Amino acid sequence: QSAPLASSAAPYDGAMAEYRLSAQLQGHEDDVRRRFPSPTSLFLSTFYFIFVCFLSKTAGSRSAPPSKLVRGICICGDAGIATSSRDRTVKFWTRHPEKNREYVLSKTLVGHSSFVGPLAWIPPSERFPEGGIVSGGMDTLVLLWDLHKGEVVETMKGHTSQVTGLVVDSNGDIISSSMDCTVRRWRNGNAIEVWEAHKVAVQTVLKLPTGELFTGSSDSTIKLWKGRTCLQTFSGHADTVRCLAPMPGLGILSASHDSTIKLWELTGQPLLDLIGHTSLVYSVDAHSSGQIASGSEDRSLKIWKDGICVQTIEHPGCIWDVKFLENGDVVTACSDGTARIWTTDTSRSCGDEELAAYTDLISQYTLSRKTVGGLKLMDLPGVEALQVPGNSDGQTLIVREGDNGVAYSWNSTELKWDKIGEVVDGPGSGDAAQGQVLDGVRYDFVFNVDIGDGEPIRKLPYNRSDDPYAVADKWLLKENLPLTYRQQVVEFILQNSDQNNFVPDPSFQDPYTGGSAPKPTFKHIPKKGMLSFDTAQFEGILKKLLEFNATLSSDSEQKQICLSETELSRLAAIVKVLKDTSFYHTSKLGNADMDLLLKMLKSWPPQMMFPVIDFLRMFVLHPDGATLLLKTIESGNDVLTETFRKAVASPVLPPNVLTILKAISNIFDKSCLHQWLRTHCAEIIDSVSSCRPSFSKNAHLAYATLLLNYAVLSIESKDEPCQVQILSAALEIAEDDSQDFDSKYRALVAIGSLMLNGLVKSIALDLDVKSVANSAKASMDSKIAEVGADIELLTR
């Protein structure tokens, strides 16, 4: 049995000792995501843990793969700590039986089909001897776990979007909030109360021991409820209310995307503003001592006392959740995949070696963001690079020497590198440093350019004799920034070099100033029209059909489903019609042709399906083929759905999956079948995603094409559920480093198109699309780099 969390410590007295690292809980990994692939998650991961409809700031730097982020923390009385993650698991940690400050992983709860967010604790009882845990996920489910068995005992279905908040009432009822704008009360697995709490996403729910129920929302308000009746609305935040927490003896605390924390009386009267974070505040909690802890996108844990920030602890990623232990220790959930415990008790502090390792981790993270002369310091070669001779006289090389960048020039006469000097940053953003050296070259000006969004300062060199337009173009390409900034950069140069009499190019305007300015232009988005797989080796298809037909004919039990000589002749005639695409406007296909195809699709065994599906792929591209297929479906014989389900059924046959992906992609080319595609969007993507482990390179490309076509269709029809499903699936591809360039490119175009013309831009930002874009921008493939730049521009 695990030791109680506070058993070895004296009661916390509120002394203002500084918090130090105590323990690190590491265990959430990518492998769970791979072992338990879920089709449902592709749809539901769009509603990422407590994300917002009105997000006003893009996410900052993230230091861990998205699938490892620790999202939520639950303090489970004296029993332990539970954490939730994007790896779709809940992990339960208990005190190390021998080492006072350390924790060990006790159980991993696997049951959600997508990312897990909020958690709640049910104390031990006759039903749950070791307690229970409630979890909410992007799969819209609320799950109740028996911690002793490690099993789900109740599955609560009803929410239509991601679950964002959970509390357990004194009578055992479970109350949940959701992005679907509702709050639900569950009893014995059934929803006994449902009401629309806000007009937009509900981000958090709080129940006080005294009975008050509060909700916080993307509409920037907090509501106080009695049953389904709103007693009062608290207004004061300027952005999403992300988290609520009780403040013992005073009222409640709220954390907001407006970067502030507020303390409220239960009457709705604001008492105090805690101002100090520089980005979105995701979480807040309070201790009985009066201390407050908060976690933010700015990567800091802040400790507050009497409205004053008394300590800031930097993390190697944003902090999604913070919770106090009873003994005053603080637990943080960080985007680097690690939960950490911080203590003021020296007996529970970690050793010097572990502390030094953490300090080094923060230093490396900070160093990785430092730039010199517009270059990332960590990307520069070390001094050992000076041992390699230069290629030409005057060649410049910048190397990393400690925390500095130093420029050298190759001296071909003496065959050595001559030191030019340290590459230094200018005095301030927008200021000119005349006569500066950058990359070994002296310029009239080296401007510091702040492009915002937490990006490092970029260096822009310029000589008065240069053409500012040519300089701007060259610099934007070098920095991998959108060319839509051209005029803005030119005007910046002219203003800061005192060349106000320069006549600018009239064909360009600043895309970001003035109502008459043109909108930013993009190179690869939005996608217009559908992509199809319109080439085929008909001879090969026909040969395989004939081969399989002969096999069926020789089997006495299957002979009745083989094609007759007459049907084989007709099959060859259909192939001739399909091959002659130049006469599609006059050639005809008839009911008998559709019947022949139906016979094969419905009766042939799965292992013989792939050439039949490939035949269907080309059949639907003919105008009559699409019309005949629609007529068949409308008659009640939905052979298309039936064929799809057969093609992706277990055991998965890769040839069937590849051909059905291509066939469905081709259906987008026919508007008469668009309604069928919209109706079956969720099923198609859910089912196909479960087959992804068996995909070949061609199947990955076909899947990406399918998603891109669905993106175009869902934008045209303003189908938000379909858009969020496609966005999530496309992000899965974009984040997969094993994908080939073509597949990744099409997924990125789908993402960019949905963000630009769809209804899911805020959701994409919540899903950390910025890091996906930045990764794409660094690609060796020019198309991926360009579409990455397109998407990155949308995140500004």
NORWOBEL-V228198 format. One record per residue. N is the residue number from 1. RES is the residue in one small letter. NEAR is the number of other ideal C-beta (glycine too) atoms within 10 Angstrom. Layout:
n=N res=RES near=NEAR
n=N res=RES near=NEAR
This chain:
n=1 res=q near=8
n=2 res=s near=17
n=3 res=a near=16
n=4 res=p near=15
n=5 res=l near=22
n=6 res=a near=16
n=7 res=s near=11
n=8 res=s near=14
n=9 res=a near=19
n=10 res=a near=9
n=11 res=p near=11
n=12 res=y near=20
n=13 res=d near=9
n=14 res=g near=14
n=15 res=a near=9
n=16 res=m near=11
n=17 res=a near=13
n=18 res=e near=10
n=19 res=y near=21
n=20 res=r near=16
n=21 res=l near=20
n=22 res=s near=25
n=23 res=a near=25
n=24 res=q near=16
n=25 res=l near=22
n=26 res=q near=14
n=27 res=g near=20
n=28 res=h near=29
n=29 res=e near=16
n=30 res=d near=14
n=31 res=d near=9
n=32 res=v near=19
n=33 res=r near=23
n=34 res=r near=11
n=35 res=r near=10
n=36 res=f near=15
n=37 res=p near=16
n=38 res=s near=18
n=39 res=p near=20
n=40 res=t near=20
n=41 res=s near=25
n=42 res=l near=28
n=43 res=f near=28
n=44 res=l near=27
n=45 res=s near=29
n=46 res=t near=28
n=47 res=f near=30
n=48 res=y near=26
n=49 res=f near=27
n=50 res=i near=30
n=51 res=f near=25
n=52 res=v near=25
n=53 res=c near=17
n=54 res=f near=14
n=55 res=l near=19
n=56 res=s near=14
n=57 res=k near=15
n=58 res=t near=21
n=59 res=a near=22
n=60 res=g near=21
n=61 res=s near=19
n=62 res=r near=19
n=63 res=s near=18
n=64 res=a near=18
n=65 res=p near=18
n=66 res=p near=22
n=67 res=s near=20
n=68 res=k near=20
n=69 res=l near=27
n=70 res=v near=29
n=71 res=r near=24
n=72 res=g near=25
n=73 res=i near=24
n=74 res=c near=22
n=75 res=i near=19
n=76 res=c near=23
n=77 res=g near=13
n=78 res=d near=17
n=79 res=a near=23
n=80 res=g near=26
n=81 res=i near=25
n=82 res=a near=27
n=83 res=t near=25
n=84 res=s near=31
n=85 res=s near=28
n=86 res=r near=31
n=87 res=d near=30
n=88 res=r near=27
n=89 res=t near=23
n=90 res=v near=28
n=91 res=k near=24
n=92 res=f near=24
n=93 res=w near=24
n=94 res=t near=18
n=95 res=r near=25
n=96 res=h near=14
n=97 res=p near=10
n=98 res=e near=7
n=99 res=k near=11
n=100 res=n near=15
n=101 res=r near=20
n=102 res=e near=17
n=103 res=y near=23
n=104 res=v near=14
n=105 res=l near=15
n=106 res=s near=18
n=107 res=k near=20
n=108 res=t near=15
n=109 res=l near=22
n=110 res=v near=15
n=111 res=g near=19
n=112 res=h near=28
n=113 res=s near=22
n=114 res=s near=25
n=115 res=f near=27
n=116 res=v near=30
n=117 res=g near=27
n=118 res=p near=27
n=119 res=l near=25
n=120 res=a near=24
n=121 res=w near=19
n=122 res=i near=20
n=123 res=p near=12
n=124 res=p near=16
n=125 res=s near=11
n=126 res=e near=5
n=127 res=r near=10
n=128 res=f near=18
n=129 res=p near=12
n=130 res=e near=19
n=131 res=g near=21
n=132 res=g near=23
n=133 res=i near=25
n=134 res=v near=26
n=135 res=s near=26
n=136 res=g near=30
n=137 res=g near=29
n=138 res=m near=29
n=139 res=d near=25
n=140 res=t near=24
n=141 res=l near=24
n=142 res=v near=27
n=143 res=l near=22
n=144 res=l near=22
n=145 res=w near=25
n=146 res=d near=19
n=147 res=l near=24
n=148 res=h near=13
n=149 res=k near=12
n=150 res=g near=17
n=151 res=e near=12
n=152 res=v near=16
n=153 res=v near=13
n=154 res=e near=16
n=155 res=t near=11
n=156 res=m near=22
n=157 res=k near=12
n=158 res=g near=16
n=159 res=h near=25
n=160 res=t near=14
n=161 res=s near=19
n=162 res=q near=28
n=163 res=v near=32
n=164 res=t near=31
n=165 res=g near=24
n=166 res=l near=25
n=167 res=v near=20
n=168 res=v near=18
n=169 res=d near=14
n=170 res=s near=8
n=171 res=n near=6
n=172 res=g near=13
n=173 res=d near=15
n=174 res=i near=23
n=175 res=i near=23
n=176 res=s near=27
n=177 res=s near=29
n=178 res=s near=25
n=179 res=m near=27
n=180 res=d near=20
n=181 res=c near=20
n=182 res=t near=21
n=183 res=v near=24
n=184 res=r near=23
n=185 res=r near=18
n=186 res=w near=24
n=187 res=r near=14
n=188 res=n near=11
n=189 res=g near=13
n=190 res=n near=12
n=191 res=a near=17
n=192 res=i near=10
n=193 res=e near=14
n=194 res=v near=15
n=195 res=w near=14
n=196 res=e near=11
n=197 res=a near=23
n=198 res=h near=23
n=199 res=k near=10
n=200 res=v near=16
n=201 res=a near=25
n=202 res=v near=28
n=203 res=q near=29
n=204 res=t near=25
n=205 res=v near=24
n=206 res=l near=22
n=207 res=k near=21
n=208 res=l near=14
n=209 res=p near=8
n=210 res=t near=7
n=211 res=g near=9
n=212 res=e near=17
n=213 res=l near=20
n=214 res=f near=25
n=215 res=t near=25
n=216 res=g near=31
n=217 res=s near=27
n=218 res=s near=26
n=219 res=d near=23
n=220 res=s near=20
n=221 res=t near=18
n=222 res=i near=26
n=223 res=k near=21
n=224 res=l near=20
n=225 res=w near=19
n=226 res=k near=11
n=227 res=g near=10
n=228 res=r near=12
n=229 res=t near=8
n=230 res=c near=14
n=231 res=l near=12
n=232 res=q near=15
n=233 res=t near=13
n=234 res=f near=24
n=235 res=s near=11
n=236 res=g near=18
n=237 res=h near=23
n=238 res=a near=11
n=239 res=d near=20
n=240 res=t near=29
n=241 res=v near=30
n=242 res=r near=26
n=243 res=c near=26
n=244 res=l near=23
n=245 res=a near=22
n=246 res=p near=18
n=247 res=m near=20
n=248 res=p near=11
n=249 res=g near=8
n=250 res=l near=15
n=251 res=g near=22
n=252 res=i near=23
n=253 res=l near=24
n=254 res=s near=28
n=255 res=a near=32
n=256 res=s near=25
n=257 res=h near=25
n=258 res=d near=21
n=259 res=s near=20
n=260 res=t near=19
n=261 res=i near=27
n=262 res=k near=23
n=263 res=l near=21
n=264 res=w near=22
n=265 res=e near=13
n=266 res=l near=15
n=267 res=t near=9
n=268 res=g near=16
n=269 res=q near=11
n=270 res=p near=15
n=271 res=l near=13
n=272 res=l near=17
n=273 res=d near=11
n=274 res=l near=20
n=275 res=i near=12
n=276 res=g near=17
n=277 res=h near=23
n=278 res=t near=13
n=279 res=s near=18
n=280 res=l near=24
n=281 res=v near=29
n=282 res=y near=24
n=283 res=s near=25
n=284 res=v near=28
n=285 res=d near=23
n=286 res=a near=21
n=287 res=h near=21
n=288 res=s near=13
n=289 res=s near=16
n=290 res=g near=14
n=291 res=q near=22
n=292 res=i near=27
n=293 res=a near=25
n=294 res=s near=27
n=295 res=g near=30
n=296 res=s near=27
n=297 res=e near=25
n=298 res=d near=20
n=299 res=r near=25
n=300 res=s near=21
n=301 res=l near=23
n=302 res=k near=23
n=303 res=i near=22
n=304 res=w near=22
n=305 res=k near=14
n=306 res=d near=9
n=307 res=g near=13
n=308 res=i near=9
n=309 res=c near=16
n=310 res=v near=14
n=311 res=q near=18
n=312 res=t near=13
n=313 res=i near=21
n=314 res=e near=13
n=315 res=h near=24
n=316 res=p near=21
n=317 res=g near=21
n=318 res=c near=26
n=319 res=i near=26
n=320 res=w near=28
n=321 res=d near=27
n=322 res=v near=26
n=323 res=k near=23
n=324 res=f near=20
n=325 res=l near=20
n=326 res=e near=16
n=327 res=n near=19
n=328 res=g near=23
n=329 res=d near=24
n=330 res=v near=24
n=331 res=v near=26
n=332 res=t near=23
n=333 res=a near=29
n=334 res=c near=23
n=335 res=s near=27
n=336 res=d near=20
n=337 res=g near=25
n=338 res=t near=23
n=339 res=a near=27
n=340 res=r near=23
n=341 res=i near=24
n=342 res=w near=25
n=343 res=t near=23
n=344 res=t near=23
n=345 res=d near=20
n=346 res=t near=8
n=347 res=s near=11
n=348 res=r near=20
n=349 res=s near=18
n=350 res=c near=21
n=351 res=g near=10
n=352 res=d near=8
n=353 res=e near=8
n=354 res=e near=14
n=355 res=l near=14
n=356 res=a near=11
n=357 res=a near=13
n=358 res=y near=19
n=359 res=t near=12
n=360 res=d near=11
n=361 res=l near=15
n=362 res=i near=14
n=363 res=s near=11
n=364 res=q near=11
n=365 res=y near=17
n=366 res=t near=11
n=367 res=l near=14
n=368 res=s near=14
n=369 res=r near=13
n=370 res=k near=15
n=371 res=t near=19
n=372 res=v near=22
n=373 res=g near=23
n=374 res=g near=23
n=375 res=l near=19
n=376 res=k near=15
n=377 res=l near=20
n=378 res=m near=12
n=379 res=d near=11
n=380 res=l near=20
n=381 res=p near=12
n=382 res=g near=9
n=383 res=v near=13
n=384 res=e near=8
n=385 res=a near=14
n=386 res=l near=18
n=387 res=q near=7
n=388 res=v near=10
n=389 res=p near=11
n=390 res=g near=18
n=391 res=n near=8
n=392 res=s near=7
n=393 res=d near=10
n=394 res=g near=12
n=395 res=q near=15
n=396 res=t near=16
n=397 res=l near=19
n=398 res=i near=23
n=399 res=v near=19
n=400 res=r near=20
n=401 res=e near=14
n=402 res=g near=8
n=403 res=d near=10
n=404 res=n near=14
n=405 res=g near=24
n=406 res=v near=19
n=407 res=a near=22
n=408 res=y near=21
n=409 res=s near=17
n=410 res=w near=20
n=411 res=n near=14
n=412 res=s near=13
n=413 res=t near=6
n=414 res=e near=8
n=415 res=l near=9
n=416 res=k near=14
n=417 res=w near=22
n=418 res=d near=12
n=419 res=k near=13
n=420 res=i near=18
n=421 res=g near=10
n=422 res=e near=14
n=423 res=v near=25
n=424 res=v near=15
n=425 res=d near=19
n=426 res=g near=21
n=427 res=p near=10
n=428 res=g near=10
n=429 res=s near=12
n=430 res=g near=13
n=431 res=d near=12
n=432 res=a near=20
n=433 res=a near=19
n=434 res=q near=10
n=435 res=g near=10
n=436 res=q near=20
n=437 res=v near=19
n=438 res=l near=23
n=439 res=d near=18
n=440 res=g near=19
n=441 res=v near=15
n=442 res=r near=12
n=443 res=y near=21
n=444 res=d near=16
n=445 res=f near=21
n=446 res=v near=26
n=447 res=f near=25
n=448 res=n near=19
n=449 res=v near=21
n=450 res=d near=12
n=451 res=i near=14
n=452 res=g near=7
n=453 res=d near=14
n=454 res=g near=16
n=455 res=e near=17
n=456 res=p near=16
n=457 res=i near=16
n=458 res=r near=18
n=459 res=k near=24
n=460 res=l near=25
n=461 res=p near=21
n=462 res=y near=23
n=463 res=n near=12
n=464 res=r near=11
n=465 res=s near=6
n=466 res=d near=17
n=467 res=d near=12
n=468 res=p near=21
n=469 res=y near=17
n=470 res=a near=10
n=471 res=v near=17
n=472 res=a near=24
n=473 res=d near=15
n=474 res=k near=13
n=475 res=w near=22
n=476 res=l near=19
n=477 res=l near=10
n=478 res=k near=11
n=479 res=e near=16
n=480 res=n near=14
n=481 res=l near=20
n=482 res=p near=19
n=483 res=l near=17
n=484 res=t near=21
n=485 res=y near=21
n=486 res=r near=21
n=487 res=q near=21
n=488 res=q near=18
n=489 res=v near=24
n=490 res=v near=22
n=491 res=e near=19
n=492 res=f near=19
n=493 res=i near=23
n=494 res=l near=16
n=495 res=q near=11
n=496 res=n near=17
n=497 res=s near=19
n=498 res=d near=9
n=499 res=q near=12
n=500 res=n near=8
n=501 res=n near=6
n=502 res=f near=13
n=503 res=v near=5
n=504 res=p near=14
n=505 res=d near=12
n=506 res=p near=6
n=507 res=s near=6
n=508 res=f near=17
n=509 res=q near=17
n=510 res=d near=18
n=511 res=p near=18
n=512 res=y near=13
n=513 res=t near=11
n=514 res=g near=9
n=515 res=g near=4
n=516 res=s near=6
n=517 res=a near=13
n=518 res=p near=12
n=519 res=k near=9
n=520 res=p near=16
n=521 res=t near=11
n=522 res=f near=19
n=523 res=k near=13
n=524 res=h near=18
n=525 res=i near=23
n=526 res=p near=18
n=527 res=k near=20
n=528 res=k near=10
n=529 res=g near=9
n=530 res=m near=19
n=531 res=l near=18
n=532 res=s near=18
n=533 res=f near=20
n=534 res=d near=13
n=535 res=t near=8
n=536 res=a near=17
n=537 res=q near=10
n=538 res=f near=17
n=539 res=e near=10
n=540 res=g near=11
n=541 res=i near=21
n=542 res=l near=17
n=543 res=k near=12
n=544 res=k near=18
n=545 res=l near=22
n=546 res=l near=15
n=547 res=e near=11
n=548 res=f near=21
n=549 res=n near=20
n=550 res=a near=12
n=551 res=t near=14
n=552 res=l near=18
n=553 res=s near=15
n=554 res=s near=10
n=555 res=d near=13
n=556 res=s near=7
n=557 res=e near=7
n=558 res=q near=15
n=559 res=k near=10
n=560 res=q near=10
n=561 res=i near=17
n=562 res=c near=20
n=563 res=l near=21
n=564 res=s near=10
n=565 res=e near=7
n=566 res=t near=9
n=567 res=e near=16
n=568 res=l near=16
n=569 res=s near=10
n=570 res=r near=17
n=571 res=l near=21
n=572 res=a near=13
n=573 res=a near=12
n=574 res=i near=23
n=575 res=v near=19
n=576 res=k near=11
n=577 res=v near=18
n=578 res=l near=21
n=579 res=k near=13
n=580 res=d near=11
n=581 res=t near=14
n=582 res=s near=8
n=583 res=f near=10
n=584 res=y near=14
n=585 res=h near=7
n=586 res=t near=7
n=587 res=s near=15
n=588 res=k near=10
n=589 res=l near=20
n=590 res=g near=12
n=591 res=n near=11
n=592 res=a near=11
n=593 res=d near=21
n=594 res=m near=20
n=595 res=d near=13
n=596 res=l near=19
n=597 res=l near=24
n=598 res=l near=18
n=599 res=k near=15
n=600 res=m near=24
n=601 res=l near=19
n=602 res=k near=14
n=603 res=s near=14
n=604 res=w near=21
n=605 res=p near=13
n=606 res=p near=13
n=607 res=q near=11
n=608 res=m near=21
n=609 res=m near=22
n=610 res=f near=21
n=611 res=p near=21
n=612 res=v near=25
n=613 res=i near=24
n=614 res=d near=25
n=615 res=f near=25
n=616 res=l near=26
n=617 res=r near=23
n=618 res=m near=23
n=619 res=f near=24
n=620 res=v near=24
n=621 res=l near=20
n=622 res=h near=20
n=623 res=p near=15
n=624 res=d near=17
n=625 res=g near=23
n=626 res=a near=20
n=627 res=t near=16
n=628 res=l near=21
n=629 res=l near=24
n=630 res=l near=18
n=631 res=k near=13
n=632 res=t near=18
n=633 res=i near=16
n=634 res=e near=10
n=635 res=s near=8
n=636 res=g near=6
n=637 res=n near=12
n=638 res=d near=16
n=639 res=v near=16
n=640 res=l near=23
n=641 res=t near=14
n=642 res=e near=13
n=643 res=t near=24
n=644 res=f near=22
n=645 res=r near=13
n=646 res=k near=18
n=647 res=a near=27
n=648 res=v near=22
n=649 res=a near=13
n=650 res=s near=7
n=651 res=p near=6
n=652 res=v near=16
n=653 res=l near=20
n=654 res=p near=14
n=655 res=p near=17
n=656 res=n near=24
n=657 res=v near=24
n=658 res=l near=24
n=659 res=t near=26
n=660 res=i near=30
n=661 res=l near=29
n=662 res=k near=25
n=663 res=a near=25
n=664 res=i near=29
n=665 res=s near=25
n=666 res=n near=26
n=667 res=i near=24
n=668 res=f near=22
n=669 res=d near=17
n=670 res=k near=21
n=671 res=s near=11
n=672 res=c near=13
n=673 res=l near=20
n=674 res=h near=15
n=675 res=q near=12
n=676 res=w near=19
n=677 res=l near=21
n=678 res=r near=16
n=679 res=t near=12
n=680 res=h near=16
n=681 res=c near=20
n=682 res=a near=17
n=683 res=e near=15
n=684 res=i near=22
n=685 res=i near=22
n=686 res=d near=20
n=687 res=s near=18
n=688 res=v near=25
n=689 res=s near=21
n=690 res=s near=16
n=691 res=c near=24
n=692 res=r near=19
n=693 res=p near=9
n=694 res=s near=13
n=695 res=f near=20
n=696 res=s near=12
n=697 res=k near=11
n=698 res=n near=15
n=699 res=a near=22
n=700 res=h near=23
n=701 res=l near=24
n=702 res=a near=25
n=703 res=y near=29
n=704 res=a near=28
n=705 res=t near=25
n=706 res=l near=28
n=707 res=l near=28
n=708 res=l near=25
n=709 res=n near=25
n=710 res=y near=28
n=711 res=a near=30
n=712 res=v near=23
n=713 res=l near=20
n=714 res=s near=27
n=715 res=i near=23
n=716 res=e near=12
n=717 res=s near=14
n=718 res=k near=11
n=719 res=d near=18
n=720 res=e near=14
n=721 res=p near=16
n=722 res=c near=24
n=723 res=q near=28
n=724 res=v near=25
n=725 res=q near=25
n=726 res=i near=33
n=727 res=l near=30
n=728 res=s near=27
n=729 res=a near=30
n=730 res=a near=30
n=731 res=l near=23
n=732 res=e near=22
n=733 res=i near=21
n=734 res=a near=27
n=735 res=e near=19
n=736 res=d near=13
n=737 res=d near=8
n=738 res=s near=7
n=739 res=q near=21
n=740 res=d near=13
n=741 res=f near=14
n=742 res=d near=16
n=743 res=s near=24
n=744 res=k near=29
n=745 res=y near=26
n=746 res=r near=29
n=747 res=a near=31
n=748 res=l near=30
n=749 res=v near=26
n=750 res=a near=34
n=751 res=i near=35
n=752 res=g near=31
n=753 res=s near=28
n=754 res=l near=30
n=755 res=m near=26
n=756 res=l near=19
n=757 res=n near=18
n=758 res=g near=26
n=759 res=l near=17
n=760 res=v near=25
n=761 res=k near=17
n=762 res=s near=17
n=763 res=i near=27
n=764 res=a near=31
n=765 res=l near=21
n=766 res=d near=20
n=767 res=l near=26
n=768 res=d near=22
n=769 res=v near=29
n=770 res=k near=22
n=771 res=s near=18
n=772 res=v near=24
n=773 res=a near=24
n=774 res=n near=18
n=775 res=s near=15
n=776 res=a near=26
n=777 res=k near=18
n=778 res=a near=10
n=779 res=s near=17
n=780 res=m near=7
n=781 res=d near=15
n=782 res=s near=9
n=783 res=k near=18
n=784 res=i near=24
n=785 res=a near=16
n=786 res=e near=21
n=787 res=v near=30
n=788 res=g near=27
n=789 res=a near=23
n=790 res=d near=28
n=791 res=i near=27
n=792 res=e near=23
n=793 res=l near=22
n=794 res=l near=21
n=795 res=t near=19
n=796 res=r near=12
